[in-house]
Amino acid sequence: MNNRKNIVIIEFDYHAEVLINSLLIFQTLPYNIILFTKSSIWNELNSVRKWGEITVFEAPNKRAVRKLISNNIETINDSNLILFNTIASNFKFFSSIQFNPPVVLRIHNANTFFNPIKSINPKFSTFYIWKDLSYLIIHGLFKREMFYRAKFSRNNVDYFLLPSQKMKDYVLNKNYVKPEKLLPATPYVFLKGSGSNEGSKSEVNIVIIGNIDKRRRDYLEVLSAFKSITSQLNTKTTITLLGRPFGQYGRTMVNAFTKLQTKFFAVNSFDAFVPQILFEETIKKTDFLIVPTVKESRYKLYKELYGYTKISGGINDMVVYRKPALIPSFYPIDKCLIPHVARYSSENELSLLLLSWIENRKFKDHTMSSEIKEFCFEYIAKKTNRIFKDIMDT
């Protein structure tokens, strides 16, 4: 290749968006990038853009992952650093490999990796009992996933990379891992939009981003808040549920929001996946977001706490598209983002905020008109370069 150092990035499971952002960052840095991924993920990346000088090793499917890694282990071990962008499978296989370069693992679900046994969170319904039991038998008993995940984290990973300081503080306070194994917290999203609004100056456009799924967002509280204020609105307002309805809950929420429509209040929704072009057009016209994240979520069997052990996708959307947001008060927000949010702890508080942000256009007090240094592409790139250079030099 050349005299530049080589970084191997491994992503066989998911998080195409995080991988895209990682590659965008690393392509600006003085490294050769060697990517190991599945063909389906690589195809998704290529649908976004052409990547230029990246060496790519593709596994056509999940079954081919082990063979691909085994056949190219010399290339991996001749590199200067290995970044696992995600690892959610093949723990036994990866824990059996002796890696020569330092290994960095990006953590998306902290409880799952650092405190799985105490984080098991069973759900007592017919659906979840069957689902959890199947998972325990297949992944727990036969694949011994919990054992090999812990073994991989303990023996193969040199450093862990968390996406926020709040998550890092939580992991440290819980003594989940030795402080010296935690790298400086580095977000995996960055500012992309201009923050400007291309919508009407006389109307207000509100968006909730994401699939309509009760496991991730509390739409009922938002619905109740709008029920109490629609008769008081004197400003034309549109709320867009920017995602497909998930199951019966999603369809019920769409119908319930639609029934609230008046001459001053309109609802936009979708029946299926929202195409990216339409998604971007909608965001450009948005005045502010509502991020009604729930306190807890489940990843596989394990309880994760939004903001503390897992990042809310809605907060990431707020950063990426530079839109002010209404968020629940329990969610810990980075200091640099505090000026751009307002918090609510009840349906009544959300109702009052909505009236204020709509009728008095108070969202303008929270706009991201200037750059937020901590989420600027150049800042994150320099920080990433500094972190990885220190590791390789050491």
C-alpha positions as CSV (number, residue, x, y, z in Angstrom):
1,M,0.0,0.0,0.0
2,N,2.2,2.9,1.3
3,N,3.9,3.9,4.5
4,R,0.7,4.9,6.2
5,K,-0.5,2.8,9.1
6,N,-3.2,0.3,8.5
7,I,-6.5,0.1,10.5
8,V,-8.8,-2.8,10.2
9,I,-12.5,-2.2,10.7
10,I,-14.8,-5.2,11.4
11,E,-18.6,-5.0,11.0
12,F,-20.6,-8.1,10.3
13,D,-23.8,-7.5,12.2
14,Y,-25.4,-4.1,11.7
15,H,-25.1,-0.4,12.3
16,A,-24.5,0.6,8.7
17,E,-25.1,4.2,9.7
18,V,-22.3,4.1,12.3
19,L,-20.0,2.4,9.9
20,I,-20.7,5.0,7.2
21,N,-19.8,7.8,9.7
22,S,-16.7,5.9,10.8
23,L,-15.5,5.5,7.3
24,L,-16.2,9.2,6.5
25,I,-14.0,10.1,9.5
26,F,-11.2,7.7,8.8
27,Q,-11.0,8.7,5.1
28,T,-9.8,12.1,6.2
29,L,-7.1,10.6,8.4
30,P,-3.6,9.4,7.4
31,Y,-4.4,5.7,7.5
32,N,-5.1,2.9,5.1
33,I,-8.6,1.4,5.8
34,I,-9.2,-2.3,5.5
35,L,-12.8,-3.2,6.0
36,F,-14.2,-6.7,6.8
37,T,-18.0,-6.8,6.4
38,K,-20.9,-8.7,4.9
39,S,-21.9,-8.1,1.3
40,S,-25.3,-6.8,2.3
41,I,-23.8,-4.1,4.5
42,W,-21.3,-3.2,1.8
43,N,-24.0,-2.9,-0.7
44,E,-25.9,-0.6,1.6
45,L,-22.8,1.6,2.0
46,N,-22.3,1.8,-1.7
47,S,-25.9,2.9,-2.2
48,V,-25.0,6.0,-0.2
49,R,-21.7,6.9,-2.0
50,K,-18.6,5.6,-3.6
51,W,-15.8,5.0,-1.1
52,G,-12.6,5.2,-3.1
53,E,-9.5,3.8,-1.5
54,I,-10.8,1.3,0.9
55,T,-9.7,-2.3,0.9
56,V,-12.8,-4.4,1.4
57,F,-13.1,-8.1,2.3
58,E,-16.7,-9.3,1.9
59,A,-18.5,-12.3,3.4
60,P,-21.5,-13.2,1.2
61,N,-23.5,-14.3,4.3
62,K,-23.2,-15.0,8.0
63,R,-21.9,-18.5,7.5
64,A,-18.9,-17.2,5.5
65,V,-17.6,-14.8,8.2
66,R,-15.3,-17.3,9.9
67,K,-13.8,-18.5,6.7
68,L,-13.2,-14.9,5.5
69,I,-11.4,-14.0,8.8
70,S,-9.4,-17.2,9.0
71,N,-8.2,-16.9,5.4
72,N,-7.1,-13.3,6.0
73,I,-5.8,-13.4,9.6
74,E,-2.3,-12.4,8.4
75,T,-3.6,-9.3,6.9
76,I,-5.5,-8.5,10.1
77,N,-2.5,-9.2,12.3
78,D,-0.2,-7.2,10.1
79,S,-2.3,-4.1,10.7
80,N,-1.6,-1.4,13.3
81,L,-5.0,-1.4,15.0
82,I,-8.3,-3.3,14.9
83,L,-11.7,-1.6,15.4
84,F,-14.8,-3.7,16.0
85,N,-17.5,-1.2,14.9
86,T,-20.0,-3.7,16.3
87,I,-19.9,-7.3,17.5
88,A,-23.1,-9.1,18.2
89,S,-22.3,-12.6,17.1
90,N,-19.5,-15.1,16.5
91,F,-18.1,-14.4,20.0
92,K,-16.7,-17.9,20.4
93,F,-14.9,-17.6,17.2
94,F,-13.4,-14.2,17.8
95,S,-12.5,-15.0,21.4
96,S,-10.3,-17.9,20.0
97,I,-8.2,-15.6,17.8
98,Q,-4.9,-14.2,19.0
99,F,-4.8,-10.7,17.7
100,N,-1.4,-9.0,17.4
101,P,-2.5,-5.3,17.0
102,P,-4.4,-3.5,19.8
103,V,-8.2,-4.1,19.6
104,V,-10.8,-1.4,20.1
105,L,-14.5,-2.3,20.6
106,R,-17.2,0.3,20.0
107,I,-19.9,-0.2,22.7
108,H,-23.5,0.4,21.8
109,N,-25.2,-1.4,24.7
110,A,-23.1,-1.1,27.9
111,N,-25.2,-3.4,30.2
112,T,-25.1,-6.2,27.6
113,F,-21.3,-6.2,27.5
114,F,-20.4,-5.3,31.0
115,N,-23.2,-6.4,33.3
116,P,-25.3,-9.0,31.4
117,I,-26.3,-11.3,34.2
118,K,-27.8,-8.6,36.4
119,S,-29.3,-6.9,33.4
120,I,-31.4,-9.9,32.3
121,N,-34.9,-8.4,32.0
122,P,-37.6,-11.1,31.4
123,K,-41.0,-10.0,30.1
124,F,-44.0,-12.0,31.3
125,S,-46.2,-12.3,28.2
126,T,-46.8,-15.2,25.9
127,F,-44.8,-13.6,23.1
128,Y,-41.8,-12.7,25.2
129,I,-41.7,-15.8,27.3
130,W,-41.4,-17.9,24.1
131,K,-38.9,-15.4,22.6
132,D,-36.7,-15.3,25.7
133,L,-36.8,-19.0,26.2
134,S,-35.8,-19.6,22.6
135,Y,-32.9,-17.1,23.0
136,L,-31.8,-18.8,26.3
137,I,-31.8,-22.2,24.7
138,I,-30.1,-21.3,21.4
139,H,-27.7,-18.5,22.5
140,G,-27.3,-19.2,26.1
141,L,-27.2,-23.0,26.4
142,F,-25.9,-24.1,23.0
143,K,-23.8,-21.1,21.8
144,R,-22.9,-20.0,25.4
145,E,-23.0,-16.4,24.1
146,M,-22.8,-14.8,27.5
147,F,-19.7,-16.7,28.4
148,Y,-17.9,-16.1,25.1
149,R,-18.9,-12.4,25.0
150,A,-17.4,-11.9,28.4
151,K,-14.3,-13.9,27.3
152,F,-13.9,-11.8,24.2
153,S,-14.3,-8.5,26.1
154,R,-11.9,-9.6,28.8
155,N,-9.1,-11.3,26.8
156,N,-9.3,-9.8,23.3
157,V,-10.3,-6.2,23.7
158,D,-7.7,-3.7,24.8
159,Y,-9.9,-0.6,24.7
160,F,-13.6,0.3,24.8
161,L,-15.0,3.3,22.9
162,L,-18.3,4.8,24.2
163,P,-20.3,7.4,22.3
164,S,-21.0,9.9,25.2
165,Q,-19.4,11.1,28.3
166,K,-22.6,10.3,30.2
167,M,-22.3,6.6,29.2
168,K,-18.6,6.6,30.1
169,D,-19.3,8.2,33.5
170,Y,-22.0,5.5,34.2
171,V,-19.7,2.7,33.3
172,L,-17.0,4.1,35.5
173,N,-19.3,4.7,38.4
174,K,-20.5,1.1,38.2
175,N,-16.9,-0.2,38.0
176,Y,-17.8,-2.2,35.0
177,V,-14.3,-1.9,33.5
178,K,-10.9,-0.5,34.5
179,P,-10.6,3.2,33.7
180,E,-7.5,2.7,31.6
181,K,-9.4,0.6,29.2
182,L,-11.9,3.3,28.4
183,L,-11.0,5.7,25.6
184,P,-12.2,9.3,25.6
185,A,-15.9,9.3,24.7
186,T,-16.4,10.0,21.0
187,P,-19.8,10.4,19.3
188,Y,-20.4,8.4,16.2
189,V,-22.6,11.1,14.7
190,F,-21.8,14.6,13.7
191,L,-23.5,17.8,12.5
192,K,-24.7,17.4,8.9
193,G,-27.6,19.8,8.3
194,S,-27.4,23.5,8.2
195,G,-30.1,23.9,10.9
196,S,-32.0,26.3,8.6
197,N,-35.7,25.7,8.1
198,E,-37.2,25.7,4.6
199,G,-40.7,25.5,5.8
200,S,-43.5,28.1,6.1
201,K,-42.8,31.1,8.4
202,S,-46.4,31.2,9.5
203,E,-46.9,27.5,10.3
204,V,-45.1,25.1,12.7
205,N,-43.8,21.7,11.6
206,I,-43.0,19.1,14.3
207,V,-41.5,15.7,13.7
208,I,-41.1,12.5,15.7
209,I,-38.4,10.4,13.9
210,G,-38.4,6.6,13.9
211,N,-40.6,3.6,13.7
212,I,-43.8,3.9,15.8
213,D,-42.7,1.3,18.4
214,K,-43.7,1.4,22.1
215,R,-40.4,-0.3,23.0
216,R,-38.5,2.8,22.0
217,R,-40.8,5.8,22.3
218,D,-43.8,6.9,24.4
219,Y,-46.2,8.1,21.8
220,L,-49.1,7.8,24.2
221,E,-47.8,10.7,26.4
222,V,-47.4,12.9,23.3
223,L,-50.9,11.9,22.1
224,S,-52.4,12.9,25.4
225,A,-50.5,16.2,25.4
226,F,-51.9,17.1,22.0
227,K,-55.4,16.1,23.0
228,S,-55.3,18.7,25.7
229,I,-54.1,21.6,23.4
230,T,-55.5,21.1,19.9
231,S,-58.6,23.2,20.8
232,Q,-56.3,26.0,21.9
233,L,-54.2,26.2,18.8
234,N,-54.4,29.4,16.7
235,T,-51.3,28.6,14.6
236,K,-51.4,26.0,11.8
237,T,-49.4,23.0,13.1
238,T,-48.4,19.8,11.5
239,I,-46.9,16.8,13.3
240,T,-45.2,14.2,11.1
241,L,-44.7,10.7,12.5
242,L,-41.6,10.0,10.4
243,G,-41.4,6.3,10.4
244,R,-43.5,3.2,9.7
245,P,-46.0,1.9,12.3
246,F,-44.8,-1.2,14.1
247,G,-47.5,-3.7,14.7
248,Q,-50.9,-3.1,16.2
249,Y,-49.5,-0.4,18.5
250,G,-48.1,1.6,15.6
251,R,-51.4,1.5,13.6
252,T,-53.4,2.4,16.7
253,M,-51.2,5.4,17.4
254,V,-51.5,6.7,13.8
255,N,-55.3,6.4,13.9
256,A,-55.4,8.1,17.3
257,F,-53.3,11.1,16.1
258,T,-55.3,11.4,12.9
259,K,-58.6,11.7,14.9
260,L,-57.2,14.8,16.6
261,Q,-57.0,16.8,13.3
262,T,-58.6,20.2,13.2
263,K,-58.3,23.2,10.9
264,F,-55.2,24.2,12.9
265,F,-53.7,20.7,13.5
266,A,-52.7,18.2,10.8
267,V,-51.0,14.8,11.0
268,N,-48.7,13.2,8.5
269,S,-47.8,9.5,8.7
270,F,-46.5,6.7,6.5
271,D,-47.6,3.1,6.0
272,A,-44.1,1.8,5.2
273,F,-40.4,2.6,5.1
274,V,-39.8,6.3,4.5
275,P,-37.5,6.8,1.4
276,Q,-34.4,8.8,2.2
277,I,-35.2,11.6,-0.2
278,L,-38.6,12.1,1.4
279,F,-37.1,11.8,4.9
280,E,-34.6,14.6,4.1
281,E,-37.2,16.9,2.5
282,T,-39.4,16.5,5.6
283,I,-36.5,17.3,8.0
284,K,-35.6,20.4,6.1
285,K,-39.1,21.8,6.8
286,T,-39.1,20.9,10.5
287,D,-39.1,23.5,13.2
288,F,-38.4,21.2,16.1
289,L,-38.4,17.5,17.1
290,I,-40.1,15.7,19.9
291,V,-37.9,12.8,21.2
292,P,-40.3,10.8,23.5
293,T,-37.7,8.2,24.4
294,V,-38.6,5.6,27.0
295,K,-36.4,5.1,30.1
296,E,-35.6,1.5,29.4
297,S,-35.2,-0.7,26.4
298,R,-34.2,-4.3,25.8
299,Y,-31.4,-5.6,23.7
300,K,-31.8,-9.3,23.3
301,L,-32.5,-10.3,26.9
302,Y,-30.8,-7.4,28.6
303,K,-32.2,-4.1,30.0
304,E,-30.5,-1.0,28.7
305,L,-31.0,2.5,30.1
306,Y,-31.4,5.2,27.5
307,G,-28.8,7.9,28.0
308,Y,-26.7,5.9,30.5
309,T,-26.0,2.6,28.8
310,K,-27.4,3.2,25.3
311,I,-27.8,6.4,23.2
312,S,-31.2,7.4,22.0
313,G,-31.4,7.5,18.2
314,G,-33.7,10.5,18.5
315,I,-31.0,12.5,20.3
316,N,-28.6,11.6,17.5
317,D,-31.1,12.8,15.0
318,M,-31.4,16.1,16.8
319,V,-27.6,16.5,16.5
320,V,-27.3,15.3,12.9
321,Y,-30.1,17.6,11.6
322,R,-29.4,20.4,14.0
323,K,-33.0,20.7,15.2
324,P,-34.1,21.8,18.7
325,A,-36.1,19.2,20.6
326,L,-38.4,18.5,23.5
327,I,-37.1,15.6,25.5
328,P,-38.1,13.7,28.7
329,S,-36.4,15.1,31.8
330,F,-34.9,11.8,32.8
331,Y,-32.6,11.7,29.8
332,P,-29.1,12.8,30.6
333,I,-28.0,15.3,27.9
334,D,-24.5,16.4,27.1
335,K,-23.7,19.9,28.4
336,C,-23.1,21.3,24.9
337,L,-26.7,20.3,23.9
338,I,-28.6,21.7,26.9
339,P,-29.3,25.1,25.2
340,H,-31.0,23.3,22.4
341,V,-33.6,21.3,24.3
342,A,-36.5,21.8,26.7
343,R,-37.4,19.0,29.1
344,Y,-40.7,17.7,30.3
345,S,-41.5,15.2,33.1
346,S,-45.2,14.9,32.6
347,E,-48.0,15.1,30.1
348,N,-49.0,18.5,31.5
349,E,-45.5,19.9,31.2
350,L,-45.3,18.7,27.6
351,S,-48.6,20.3,26.8
352,L,-47.4,23.7,28.2
353,L,-44.1,23.4,26.3
354,L,-45.9,22.6,23.1
355,L,-48.2,25.6,23.4
356,S,-45.2,27.8,24.1
357,W,-43.1,26.5,21.3
358,I,-46.0,26.6,18.8
359,E,-47.9,29.8,19.6
360,N,-45.0,31.8,20.8
361,R,-42.4,30.1,18.5
362,K,-40.2,29.5,21.5
363,F,-38.3,26.9,19.6
364,K,-36.4,29.8,18.0
365,D,-34.7,30.3,21.4
366,H,-33.1,26.9,21.1
367,T,-32.0,26.7,17.5
368,M,-28.6,25.4,16.6
369,S,-27.6,28.5,14.6
370,S,-23.9,28.1,15.5
371,E,-21.6,25.1,15.4
372,I,-21.4,22.8,18.4
373,K,-17.7,22.1,18.6
374,E,-18.0,18.6,20.2
375,F,-20.2,17.4,17.3
376,C,-18.3,19.1,14.4
377,F,-16.9,16.6,11.8
378,E,-13.5,18.2,11.9
379,Y,-13.3,18.1,15.8
380,I,-14.4,14.5,15.9
381,A,-11.9,13.6,13.2
382,K,-9.0,15.2,15.0
383,K,-10.1,13.6,18.3
384,T,-10.3,10.2,16.7
385,N,-6.9,10.7,15.1
386,R,-5.3,11.7,18.4
387,I,-6.9,8.7,20.2
388,F,-5.9,6.1,17.7
389,K,-2.4,7.6,17.1
390,D,-1.8,7.4,20.9
391,I,-2.8,3.7,20.9
392,M,-0.6,2.8,18.0
393,D,2.3,4.8,19.2
394,T,2.0,3.1,22.6
